[in-house]
Amino acid sequence: MNYEKDKSLQYFNTFGIDVKAESFVEVQSVEELQNVLVENKKPIFILGGGSNLLLTKKVKGLVIHNSIFGKKVERDFSKSIYVSAGGGENWHEFVLWAIKKGFGGIENLSLIPGRVGAAPIQNIGAYGVELKDVFHKLEAVELATGKIHVFRRKDCHFGYRESIFKKKMKGQFCITKVYFKLSKNPKLHLDYGAIKQQLEAKKISIPTIKDISKAVIKIRSSKLPDPAELGNSGSFFKNPEISKRQFKQLQKSFSQIVFYPLENGKIKVPAGWLIEQCGWKGKRVGNTGSHAKQALVLVNYGNATGKEVYQLAVKIIDSVEEKFGIKLSAEVNVL
Ligand SMILES: Cc1cc2nc3c(=O)[nH]c(=O)nc-3n(C[C@H](O)[C@H](O)[C@H](O)COP(=O)(O)OP(=O)(O)OC[C@H]3O[C@@H](n4cnc5c(N)ncnc54)[C@H](O)[C@@H]3O)c2cc1C
Protein backbone atom coordinates (compact mmCIF):
# COMPACT_ATOMS: atom_id res chain seq x y z
CA MET A 1 0.00 0.00 0.00
CA ASN A 2 1.18 3.52 -0.74
CA TYR A 3 1.33 5.38 2.58
CA GLU A 4 2.02 9.10 2.26
CA LYS A 5 3.50 10.98 5.22
CA ASP A 6 2.46 14.53 6.16
CA LYS A 7 0.01 14.75 3.28
CA SER A 8 -1.81 18.06 2.84
CA LEU A 9 -5.60 17.58 2.98
CA GLN A 10 -6.33 20.96 1.36
CA TYR A 11 -7.77 19.37 -1.79
CA PHE A 12 -9.55 16.65 0.21
CA ASN A 13 -11.97 18.93 2.11
CA THR A 14 -14.47 21.31 0.51
CA PHE A 15 -13.65 24.05 3.04
CA GLY A 16 -10.18 24.00 1.44
CA ILE A 17 -8.46 24.11 4.82
CA ASP A 18 -4.75 23.34 4.58
CA VAL A 19 -3.97 20.87 7.34
CA LYS A 20 -1.87 17.75 7.10
CA ALA A 21 -2.54 14.10 7.81
CA GLU A 22 0.27 12.35 9.68
CA SER A 23 -0.23 9.39 7.34
CA PHE A 24 -2.59 8.91 4.36
CA VAL A 25 -3.60 5.95 2.26
CA GLU A 26 -6.21 5.31 -0.41
CA VAL A 27 -8.08 1.99 -0.45
CA GLN A 28 -9.88 0.66 -3.51
CA SER A 29 -11.32 -2.58 -2.18
CA VAL A 30 -12.50 -4.22 1.03
CA GLU A 31 -9.43 -6.48 0.95
CA GLU A 32 -7.08 -3.47 0.71
CA LEU A 33 -8.91 -1.87 3.61
CA GLN A 34 -8.61 -5.04 5.70
CA ASN A 35 -4.87 -5.26 4.94
CA VAL A 36 -4.35 -1.64 5.97
CA LEU A 37 -6.16 -2.34 9.24
CA VAL A 38 -3.87 -5.32 9.95
CA GLU A 39 -0.75 -3.25 9.13
CA ASN A 40 -1.72 -0.28 11.31
CA LYS A 41 -2.62 0.13 14.93
CA LYS A 42 -2.69 3.97 14.80
CA PRO A 43 -5.85 6.04 15.30
CA ILE A 44 -7.80 5.92 12.03
CA PHE A 45 -9.96 8.51 10.34
CA ILE A 46 -12.12 7.58 7.34
CA LEU A 47 -12.29 10.32 4.72
CA GLY A 48 -14.87 10.52 1.95
CA GLY A 49 -15.30 13.66 -0.14
CA GLY A 50 -14.46 15.93 2.82
CA SER A 51 -17.69 17.91 2.29
CA ASN A 52 -18.96 17.64 5.86
CA LEU A 53 -15.75 18.35 7.69
CA LEU A 54 -13.99 21.21 9.43
CA LEU A 55 -10.33 20.38 9.98
CA THR A 56 -8.93 22.50 12.82
CA LYS A 57 -5.60 20.76 13.34
CA LYS A 58 -3.19 18.16 11.96
CA VAL A 59 -4.91 14.79 11.76
CA LYS A 60 -2.99 12.37 13.96
CA GLY A 61 -2.65 8.75 12.89
CA LEU A 62 -3.83 7.37 9.57
CA VAL A 63 -6.37 8.90 7.19
CA ILE A 64 -7.96 6.24 4.98
CA HIS A 65 -9.48 7.67 1.81
CA ASN A 66 -12.36 5.47 0.77
CA SER A 67 -12.17 4.88 -2.98
CA ILE A 68 -14.17 1.67 -3.19
CA PHE A 69 -16.19 1.99 -6.38
CA GLY A 70 -18.90 0.03 -8.21
CA LYS A 71 -22.62 0.43 -8.90
CA LYS A 72 -24.86 -2.56 -9.46
CA VAL A 73 -28.48 -3.57 -9.95
CA GLU A 74 -28.92 -6.29 -7.33
CA ARG A 75 -32.56 -7.36 -7.73
CA ASP A 76 -35.15 -6.26 -10.26
CA PHE A 77 -38.86 -6.50 -9.40
CA SER A 78 -41.84 -5.22 -11.36
CA LYS A 79 -42.24 -2.07 -9.27
CA SER A 80 -39.08 -1.75 -7.22
CA ILE A 81 -35.41 -2.26 -7.78
CA TYR A 82 -32.54 -2.95 -5.38
CA VAL A 83 -29.22 -1.34 -6.24
CA SER A 84 -25.86 -1.09 -4.49
CA ALA A 85 -23.01 1.38 -4.66
CA GLY A 86 -19.45 1.29 -3.31
CA GLY A 87 -18.67 3.65 -0.45
CA GLY A 88 -16.23 5.62 -2.60
CA GLU A 89 -18.73 6.39 -5.38
CA ASN A 90 -19.53 10.07 -5.86
CA TRP A 91 -23.07 10.59 -4.50
CA HIS A 92 -24.32 12.91 -7.26
CA GLU A 93 -22.98 10.63 -10.01
CA PHE A 94 -24.79 7.73 -8.37
CA VAL A 95 -28.03 9.77 -8.37
CA LEU A 96 -27.58 10.58 -12.08
CA TRP A 97 -26.87 6.90 -12.84
CA ALA A 98 -30.12 5.88 -11.10
CA ILE A 99 -32.12 8.58 -12.90
CA LYS A 100 -30.72 7.53 -16.28
CA LYS A 101 -31.91 3.99 -15.61
CA GLY A 102 -35.36 5.29 -14.59
CA PHE A 103 -34.98 4.36 -10.91
CA GLY A 104 -36.65 6.96 -8.71
CA GLY A 105 -36.45 7.94 -5.07
CA ILE A 106 -33.21 9.94 -4.82
CA GLU A 107 -33.79 12.65 -7.45
CA ASN A 108 -34.44 15.26 -4.72
CA LEU A 109 -30.98 14.47 -3.32
CA SER A 110 -29.26 15.59 -6.53
CA LEU A 111 -26.06 17.64 -6.26
CA ILE A 112 -25.35 16.85 -2.62
CA PRO A 113 -21.54 16.64 -2.53
CA GLY A 114 -19.64 13.75 -1.03
CA ARG A 115 -19.49 10.00 -1.39
CA VAL A 116 -22.01 7.20 -1.05
CA GLY A 117 -20.28 5.76 2.05
CA ALA A 118 -20.80 8.98 4.00
CA ALA A 119 -24.46 9.41 3.04
CA PRO A 120 -25.82 7.19 5.86
CA ILE A 121 -23.55 8.86 8.46
CA GLN A 122 -25.76 11.91 8.73
CA ASN A 123 -28.76 10.50 6.85
CA ILE A 124 -28.36 13.12 4.12
CA GLY A 125 -31.50 14.96 3.23
CA ALA A 126 -32.84 17.72 1.00
CA TYR A 127 -36.13 18.89 -0.48
CA GLY A 128 -38.36 16.59 1.57
CA VAL A 129 -36.38 13.36 1.07
CA GLU A 130 -33.87 11.67 3.35
CA LEU A 131 -31.50 8.80 2.67
CA LYS A 132 -33.43 6.62 5.14
CA ASP A 133 -36.48 6.73 2.81
CA VAL A 134 -34.65 4.61 0.21
CA PHE A 135 -32.10 2.87 2.41
CA HIS A 136 -32.08 -0.95 2.43
CA LYS A 137 -28.86 -1.97 4.21
CA LEU A 138 -25.14 -1.32 4.30
CA GLU A 139 -21.91 -3.21 4.68
CA ALA A 140 -19.19 -1.80 6.89
CA VAL A 141 -15.78 -2.99 8.01
CA GLU A 142 -15.11 -2.75 11.72
CA LEU A 143 -11.86 -0.81 12.12
CA ALA A 144 -10.76 -2.67 15.27
CA THR A 145 -11.20 -6.18 13.84
CA GLY A 146 -11.44 -5.90 10.04
CA LYS A 147 -14.70 -7.89 10.19
CA ILE A 148 -17.56 -7.09 7.79
CA HIS A 149 -20.86 -6.15 9.47
CA VAL A 150 -24.27 -5.64 7.88
CA PHE A 151 -26.51 -2.85 9.20
CA ARG A 152 -30.18 -2.83 8.28
CA ARG A 153 -32.36 0.25 8.54
CA LYS A 154 -33.45 -0.38 12.13
CA ASP A 155 -29.80 -0.83 13.19
CA CYS A 156 -28.79 2.60 11.89
CA HIS A 157 -31.02 4.70 14.21
CA PHE A 158 -31.54 7.32 11.52
CA GLY A 159 -32.77 10.74 12.60
CA TYR A 160 -32.56 14.30 11.34
CA ARG A 161 -28.90 14.50 10.14
CA GLU A 162 -28.17 11.67 12.57
CA SER A 163 -27.40 7.98 12.70
CA ILE A 164 -25.73 5.52 15.02
CA PHE A 165 -22.49 6.24 13.13
CA LYS A 166 -22.42 9.80 14.52
CA LYS A 167 -23.21 8.59 18.03
CA LYS A 168 -22.61 5.19 19.65
CA MET A 169 -20.61 3.77 16.71
CA LYS A 170 -18.74 6.98 15.88
CA GLY A 171 -15.38 6.31 14.22
CA GLN A 172 -15.71 2.53 14.56
CA PHE A 173 -16.61 1.48 11.00
CA CYS A 174 -15.79 2.16 7.39
CA ILE A 175 -18.92 1.92 5.24
CA THR A 176 -17.90 0.05 2.12
CA LYS A 177 -21.21 -0.57 0.33
CA VAL A 178 -24.74 0.83 0.55
CA TYR A 179 -27.87 -0.90 -0.78
CA PHE A 180 -30.95 1.10 -1.79
CA LYS A 181 -34.52 0.21 -2.61
CA LEU A 182 -35.55 2.47 -5.49
CA SER A 183 -38.79 2.59 -7.40
CA LYS A 184 -39.80 2.36 -11.04
CA ASN A 185 -42.90 4.41 -10.31
CA PRO A 186 -41.84 6.67 -7.46
CA LYS A 187 -43.95 9.04 -5.40
CA LEU A 188 -42.66 12.46 -6.42
CA HIS A 189 -41.84 15.04 -3.76
CA LEU A 190 -42.53 18.48 -5.17
CA ASP A 191 -43.69 20.42 -2.12
CA TYR A 192 -40.35 21.57 -0.74
CA GLY A 193 -38.34 24.62 -1.65
CA ALA A 194 -39.02 26.08 -5.04
CA ILE A 195 -39.35 22.82 -7.00
CA LYS A 196 -42.93 23.51 -8.12
CA GLN A 197 -42.13 27.07 -9.22
CA GLN A 198 -39.09 25.83 -11.10
CA LEU A 199 -41.18 23.23 -12.95
CA GLU A 200 -43.95 25.74 -13.68
CA ALA A 201 -41.39 28.16 -15.10
CA LYS A 202 -40.36 25.37 -17.49
CA LYS A 203 -44.06 24.65 -18.24
CA ILE A 204 -43.69 21.09 -16.99
CA SER A 205 -47.01 19.80 -15.63
CA ILE A 206 -46.21 16.08 -15.48
CA PRO A 207 -42.60 15.96 -14.27
CA THR A 208 -40.27 13.00 -14.58
CA ILE A 209 -37.57 12.18 -12.05
CA LYS A 210 -35.09 13.78 -14.46
CA ASP A 211 -37.12 17.03 -14.45
CA ILE A 212 -37.09 17.06 -10.66
CA SER A 213 -33.35 16.44 -10.54
CA LYS A 214 -32.77 19.30 -12.99
CA ALA A 215 -35.00 21.62 -10.94
CA VAL A 216 -33.17 20.72 -7.73
CA ILE A 217 -29.79 21.28 -9.41
CA LYS A 218 -30.92 24.70 -10.66
CA ILE A 219 -32.23 25.77 -7.24
CA ARG A 220 -29.18 24.50 -5.36
CA SER A 221 -26.75 26.12 -7.81
CA SER A 222 -28.47 29.49 -7.39
CA LYS A 223 -28.57 29.32 -3.57
CA LEU A 224 -25.47 27.53 -2.38
CA PRO A 225 -21.86 28.57 -2.93
CA ASP A 226 -19.90 26.13 -5.11
CA PRO A 227 -17.04 24.76 -2.96
CA ALA A 228 -14.80 24.87 -6.06
CA GLU A 229 -15.15 28.66 -5.97
CA LEU A 230 -15.72 29.40 -2.28
CA GLY A 231 -14.71 26.87 0.36
CA ASN A 232 -17.60 25.65 2.53
CA SER A 233 -19.20 22.55 3.97
CA GLY A 234 -22.84 23.31 3.23
CA SER A 235 -25.05 23.99 6.25
CA PHE A 236 -22.72 24.39 9.19
CA PHE A 237 -25.51 24.09 11.77
CA LYS A 238 -28.54 21.87 12.20
CA ASN A 239 -31.99 23.41 12.31
CA PRO A 240 -32.92 23.30 16.01
CA GLU A 241 -36.03 21.50 17.20
CA ILE A 242 -37.63 23.10 20.26
CA SER A 243 -40.62 22.31 22.47
CA LYS A 244 -44.02 23.90 21.79
CA ARG A 245 -43.78 25.66 25.14
CA GLN A 246 -40.45 27.26 24.37
CA PHE A 247 -41.72 28.21 20.92
CA LYS A 248 -44.86 29.93 22.31
CA GLN A 249 -42.65 31.97 24.65
CA LEU A 250 -40.36 33.01 21.80
CA GLN A 251 -43.30 33.93 19.59
CA LYS A 252 -44.38 36.51 22.16
CA SER A 253 -41.09 38.39 21.73
CA PHE A 254 -40.44 37.55 18.05
CA SER A 255 -43.78 37.52 16.24
CA GLN A 256 -42.07 37.05 12.83
CA ILE A 257 -40.32 33.83 13.87
CA VAL A 258 -40.22 31.28 11.04
CA PHE A 259 -41.18 27.75 12.11
CA TYR A 260 -42.29 24.29 10.98
CA PRO A 261 -44.38 22.03 13.26
CA LEU A 262 -42.98 18.49 13.29
CA GLU A 263 -44.78 15.15 13.54
CA ASN A 264 -43.06 14.49 16.89
CA GLY A 265 -44.83 17.51 18.40
CA LYS A 266 -41.72 19.69 18.38
CA ILE A 267 -41.18 22.85 16.38
CA LYS A 268 -38.33 23.26 13.92
CA VAL A 269 -36.88 26.76 13.62
CA PRO A 270 -34.56 27.41 10.66
CA ALA A 271 -31.03 28.04 11.96
CA GLY A 272 -30.46 30.40 9.02
CA TRP A 273 -33.27 32.67 10.22
CA LEU A 274 -31.92 32.76 13.78
CA ILE A 275 -28.40 33.56 12.54
CA GLU A 276 -29.71 36.27 10.22
CA GLN A 277 -31.66 37.91 13.08
CA CYS A 278 -28.39 38.13 15.02
CA GLY A 279 -26.86 40.13 12.16
CA TRP A 280 -24.43 37.50 10.86
CA LYS A 281 -25.81 36.97 7.34
CA GLY A 282 -23.19 38.05 4.79
CA LYS A 283 -20.84 39.21 7.54
CA ARG A 284 -17.13 38.64 6.96
CA VAL A 285 -14.74 38.10 9.87
CA GLY A 286 -11.11 37.96 8.68
CA ASN A 287 -10.82 35.08 6.18
CA THR A 288 -14.16 33.56 7.02
CA GLY A 289 -17.80 34.57 7.29
CA SER A 290 -21.47 33.69 6.93
CA HIS A 291 -22.59 33.46 3.30
CA ALA A 292 -24.60 36.37 1.92
CA LYS A 293 -27.32 34.15 0.38
CA GLN A 294 -27.47 31.42 3.02
CA ALA A 295 -26.63 32.48 6.58
CA LEU A 296 -26.01 28.98 7.92
CA VAL A 297 -23.28 28.29 5.38
CA LEU A 298 -19.88 29.40 6.73
CA VAL A 299 -17.27 30.07 4.07
CA ASN A 300 -13.51 30.26 3.60
CA TYR A 301 -12.63 33.42 1.67
CA GLY A 302 -9.15 32.12 0.89
CA ASN A 303 -6.68 31.42 3.62
CA ALA A 304 -8.93 30.69 6.59
CA THR A 305 -7.67 28.25 9.17
CA GLY A 306 -10.02 25.67 10.64
CA LYS A 307 -9.64 27.40 14.00
CA GLU A 308 -10.81 30.73 12.54
CA VAL A 309 -13.94 29.10 11.12
CA TYR A 310 -14.53 27.29 14.39
CA GLN A 311 -14.17 30.52 16.39
CA LEU A 312 -16.74 32.19 14.14
CA ALA A 313 -19.08 29.23 14.65
CA VAL A 314 -18.74 29.58 18.43
CA LYS A 315 -19.51 33.32 18.24
CA ILE A 316 -22.62 32.59 16.19
CA ILE A 317 -23.74 29.88 18.62
CA ASP A 318 -23.26 32.26 21.57
CA SER A 319 -25.12 35.16 20.00
CA VAL A 320 -28.09 32.99 18.94
CA GLU A 321 -28.25 31.53 22.45
CA GLU A 322 -28.13 34.96 24.03
CA LYS A 323 -30.93 36.35 21.84
CA PHE A 324 -33.23 33.33 21.55
CA GLY A 325 -32.16 30.91 24.29
CA ILE A 326 -31.58 28.25 21.61
CA LYS A 327 -28.22 26.47 21.43
CA LEU A 328 -27.30 25.64 17.85
CA SER A 329 -25.36 22.47 17.21
CA ALA A 330 -22.97 21.81 14.34
CA GLU A 331 -24.03 19.58 11.46
CA VAL A 332 -20.44 19.58 10.21
CA ASN A 333 -17.96 17.15 11.79
CA VAL A 334 -15.28 19.21 13.54
CA LEU A 335 -11.91 17.52 13.81
C1 LIG B 1 -22.26 22.87 -0.89
C2 LIG B 1 -22.70 21.75 0.04
C3 LIG B 1 -24.03 21.43 0.12
C4 LIG B 1 -24.46 20.39 0.98
N1 LIG B 1 -25.78 20.09 1.03
C5 LIG B 1 -26.23 19.08 1.82
C6 LIG B 1 -27.61 18.74 1.85
O1 LIG B 1 -28.44 19.33 1.15
N2 LIG B 1 -28.00 17.75 2.68
C7 LIG B 1 -27.11 17.06 3.46
O2 LIG B 1 -27.53 16.16 4.18
N3 LIG B 1 -25.79 17.36 3.43
C8 LIG B 1 -25.32 18.35 2.64
N4 LIG B 1 -23.99 18.66 2.61
C9 LIG B 1 -23.05 17.94 3.49
C10 LIG B 1 -22.30 16.76 2.81
O3 LIG B 1 -22.35 16.88 1.42
C11 LIG B 1 -22.87 15.41 3.22
O4 LIG B 1 -22.87 15.28 4.61
C12 LIG B 1 -22.08 14.23 2.61
O5 LIG B 1 -22.75 13.03 2.85
C13 LIG B 1 -20.66 14.13 3.15
O6 LIG B 1 -19.98 13.18 2.38
P1 LIG B 1 -18.40 13.13 2.30
O7 LIG B 1 -18.04 11.92 1.50
O8 LIG B 1 -17.87 14.41 1.78
O9 LIG B 1 -18.03 12.91 3.83
P2 LIG B 1 -16.75 13.46 4.62
O10 LIG B 1 -16.88 14.94 4.78
O11 LIG B 1 -15.52 12.95 4.01
O12 LIG B 1 -16.97 12.77 6.03
C14 LIG B 1 -18.01 13.14 6.87
C15 LIG B 1 -18.02 12.21 8.09
O13 LIG B 1 -18.36 10.89 7.66
C16 LIG B 1 -17.29 9.98 7.96
N5 LIG B 1 -17.18 9.09 6.80
C17 LIG B 1 -17.02 9.45 5.50
N6 LIG B 1 -17.04 8.35 4.72
C18 LIG B 1 -17.20 7.29 5.53
C19 LIG B 1 -17.29 5.88 5.32
N7 LIG B 1 -17.23 5.34 4.11
N8 LIG B 1 -17.45 5.09 6.40
C20 LIG B 1 -17.50 5.59 7.66
N9 LIG B 1 -17.41 6.92 7.91
C21 LIG B 1 -17.28 7.75 6.86
C22 LIG B 1 -16.06 10.82 8.16
O14 LIG B 1 -15.14 10.17 9.02
C23 LIG B 1 -16.65 12.09 8.76
O15 LIG B 1 -16.86 11.92 10.14
C24 LIG B 1 -23.51 19.69 1.76
C25 LIG B 1 -22.15 20.03 1.67
C26 LIG B 1 -21.74 21.04 0.82
C27 LIG B 1 -20.29 21.38 0.72
The ligand as a MOL file (V3000), in Angstrom:
LIG
                    3D

  0  0  0     0  0            999 V3000
M  V30 BEGIN CTAB
M  V30 COUNTS 53 58 0 0 0
M  V30 BEGIN ATOM
M  V30 1 C -22.2560 22.8690 -0.8900 0
M  V30 2 C -22.7020 21.7540 0.0430 0
M  V30 3 C -24.0320 21.4250 0.1170 0
M  V30 4 C -24.4610 20.3930 0.9790 0
M  V30 5 N -25.7770 20.0890 1.0280 0
M  V30 6 C -26.2250 19.0840 1.8240 0
M  V30 7 C -27.6120 18.7450 1.8520 0
M  V30 8 O -28.4440 19.3260 1.1460 0
M  V30 9 N -28.0000 17.7450 2.6810 0
M  V30 10 C -27.1130 17.0610 3.4550 0
M  V30 11 O -27.5340 16.1650 4.1830 0
M  V30 12 N -25.7860 17.3630 3.4340 0
M  V30 13 C -25.3200 18.3500 2.6380 0
M  V30 14 N -23.9850 18.6640 2.6110 0
M  V30 15 C -23.0470 17.9410 3.4900 0
M  V30 16 C -22.2990 16.7560 2.8090 0
M  V30 17 O -22.3510 16.8770 1.4180 0
M  V30 18 C -22.8690 15.4100 3.2160 0
M  V30 19 O -22.8740 15.2770 4.6140 0
M  V30 20 C -22.0790 14.2310 2.6060 0
M  V30 21 O -22.7520 13.0290 2.8500 0
M  V30 22 C -20.6630 14.1300 3.1540 0
M  V30 23 O -19.9780 13.1760 2.3790 0
M  V30 24 P -18.4020 13.1280 2.2970 0
M  V30 25 O -18.0390 11.9230 1.5020 0
M  V30 26 O -17.8730 14.4140 1.7830 0
M  V30 27 O -18.0320 12.9130 3.8260 0
M  V30 28 P -16.7540 13.4560 4.6160 0
M  V30 29 O -16.8780 14.9430 4.7840 0
M  V30 30 O -15.5170 12.9520 4.0080 0
M  V30 31 O -16.9710 12.7660 6.0280 0
M  V30 32 C -18.0120 13.1420 6.8740 0
M  V30 33 C -18.0250 12.2090 8.0900 0
M  V30 34 O -18.3560 10.8950 7.6620 0
M  V30 35 C -17.2900 9.9780 7.9610 0
M  V30 36 N -17.1830 9.0870 6.7990 0
M  V30 37 C -17.0230 9.4460 5.5000 0
M  V30 38 N -17.0430 8.3530 4.7180 0
M  V30 39 C -17.1960 7.2930 5.5340 0
M  V30 40 C -17.2900 5.8790 5.3250 0
M  V30 41 N -17.2260 5.3420 4.1090 0
M  V30 42 N -17.4470 5.0870 6.4040 0
M  V30 43 C -17.5010 5.5940 7.6630 0
M  V30 44 N -17.4110 6.9170 7.9140 0
M  V30 45 C -17.2750 7.7530 6.8600 0
M  V30 46 C -16.0560 10.8230 8.1610 0
M  V30 47 O -15.1440 10.1720 9.0160 0
M  V30 48 C -16.6550 12.0850 8.7590 0
M  V30 49 O -16.8640 11.9180 10.1450 0
M  V30 50 C -23.5100 19.6930 1.7630 0
M  V30 51 C -22.1500 20.0290 1.6720 0
M  V30 52 C -21.7440 21.0390 0.8170 0
M  V30 53 C -20.2880 21.3790 0.7160 0
M  V30 END ATOM
M  V30 BEGIN BOND
M  V30 1 1 1 2
M  V30 2 1 2 3
M  V30 3 2 2 52
M  V30 4 2 3 4
M  V30 5 1 4 5
M  V30 6 1 4 50
M  V30 7 2 5 6
M  V30 8 1 6 7
M  V30 9 1 6 13
M  V30 10 2 7 8
M  V30 11 1 7 9
M  V30 12 1 9 10
M  V30 13 2 10 11
M  V30 14 1 10 12
M  V30 15 2 12 13
M  V30 16 1 13 14
M  V30 17 1 14 15
M  V30 18 1 14 50
M  V30 19 1 15 16
M  V30 20 1 16 17
M  V30 21 1 16 18
M  V30 22 1 18 19
M  V30 23 1 18 20
M  V30 24 1 20 21
M  V30 25 1 20 22
M  V30 26 1 22 23
M  V30 27 1 23 24
M  V30 28 2 24 25
M  V30 29 1 24 26
M  V30 30 1 24 27
M  V30 31 1 27 28
M  V30 32 2 28 29
M  V30 33 1 28 30
M  V30 34 1 28 31
M  V30 35 1 31 32
M  V30 36 1 32 33
M  V30 37 1 33 34
M  V30 38 1 33 48
M  V30 39 1 34 35
M  V30 40 1 35 36
M  V30 41 1 35 46
M  V30 42 1 36 37
M  V30 43 1 36 45
M  V30 44 2 37 38
M  V30 45 1 38 39
M  V30 46 1 39 40
M  V30 47 2 39 45
M  V30 48 1 40 41
M  V30 49 2 40 42
M  V30 50 1 42 43
M  V30 51 2 43 44
M  V30 52 1 44 45
M  V30 53 1 46 47
M  V30 54 1 46 48
M  V30 55 1 48 49
M  V30 56 2 50 51
M  V30 57 1 51 52
M  V30 58 1 52 53
M  V30 END BOND
M  V30 END CTAB
M  END
